[in-house]
Amino acid sequence: MARSILLVGGDEFRPACVGMDRRMLELTGEAAPRVAIIPTAAALENPQRAAANGIRHFTGLGAAAYSVDVIQRSDAENTELAAQIGPADIIYFTGGSPAHLLSVLAASPLLDAVIAANEAGAIWAGSSAGAMVLGAQMRRPSASEGAAALGALPGVMVLPHHERSDPASVAAQLAAGDAGGLVALGIDGATGLLLDSDGATALGNGNVTVYRAGGWEQYASGATVPGLTVAGAGH
């Protein structure tokens, strides 16, 4: 089955996301797609509310949404919880703390289940922190150094909530730091970048800003972003 990943810049489960999320649901080919909401990144805030927001949002769009309540490391190591990933057509990680999400998810049975489901055709979606951990590295634009992420998208770094940033300033910060030749993806809130084996397409209300070698370009909804696929940058 073809793999696909949706990177969302934040503000998930809000009315502005409806068009983008309807498109994702359509891609499953199911009349009532099963959406697993994983609120791990929101553990330091209110994970129950984050999951409830996702369930309400996707149920309103005709999906069969449910929560996989992975909050701490022991949950990610629980094979019964990992098994709840199997039936999902979409696996959606909410926003919150990227550091917490990475520490819980890395090298866990839950991650193994997500990867297996994604390779079998389920869409892997992540918003804000949930998108940041998918890259090779993650950091804030103003930080001089990054931290290793999951590497599900090699050669990529995700900068969420990018509507708050000035692209020229971000490009200068990236050039001054050590981005290691990564392609940085600045994704606005309520906006996504859908990656599959054929390429990458911007979706949603805002822009996707792509930073390469000191320069940057912006792509609006429906635009194809060159040089990116679900295999990462340069593919």
Order of alpha helices (4+ residues) and beta strands (2+ residues): beta-alpha-beta-alpha-beta-alpha-alpha-beta-alpha-alpha-beta-alpha-beta-beta-beta-alpha-beta-beta-beta-beta-beta-beta-beta
